[in-house]
Amino acid sequence: MADKRQFTLRLQDEVFDKIKIIADTENRSIAMQIEFAVKKYIADYEKKNGIIKIEE
C-alpha cells in the first residue's frame, strides 16, 4: 500500500455535506471519495495537458 500524507482540509459545510451524500451512495468513506475525485481530476487534466512529471 502506498504511503499517504495526512493534512487538514477545510470545506464549506454545503460541499462537505454533498460529498458525504455521494460517498454514502458509492459506499466509500468521505476521505476515499475525496481521493477518488482528486484522482479523476488529475487523470482528466493529464489527458488534456499531458502527464505531470514528479521529480523525486
N, C-alpha and C positions, 0 to 999 in steps of 0.2 A: 504494500500500500504506500502510495506517495505521501511524503510529508505535507502537512497542511499548516499554513500560517493562521494564527488566530489574531483577529483585530476587531475593534469596535466599529459598528456600522450604525449610523443614526438614520432613521427613516421617518417620514411623516406618518402619522397614525393611519391615514387612509391607505397609503401604499403598503404598509405592514399588514393591515387587515386584508387587503386584496391578495397579497402574496400568500397569506395563511390559508385563505379560501382555495386558491389554486393548488397549493401544496397538499391540502387535505384531499382535494379531488384527484390528484395524481399519486396519492399515497406516499408522499415524501415529507420529510421534515422541512421546516422553514429554511434552515441552513442549506439543505440539499437542493431545495427549489431555487434558492438564490444562486447557488453554484451552477445548477443546470442552466439557468437563464443567462448567466455571465458567459458560460462556455458556448452557448448558442450565439450570443452576440459576437464573441471573438471569432467563431467559425464564419459567420456572415461577413464580418469585417475583413477577414483574411481572404475570403472568396472574392471580394470586391477589390481589395487593395494589395493583396499579396501576403505571403507568410511573414509574420512578425518574428524577427530573429532575436533570440535572447543570448547575450554573451554571458558566459559563466566565469 
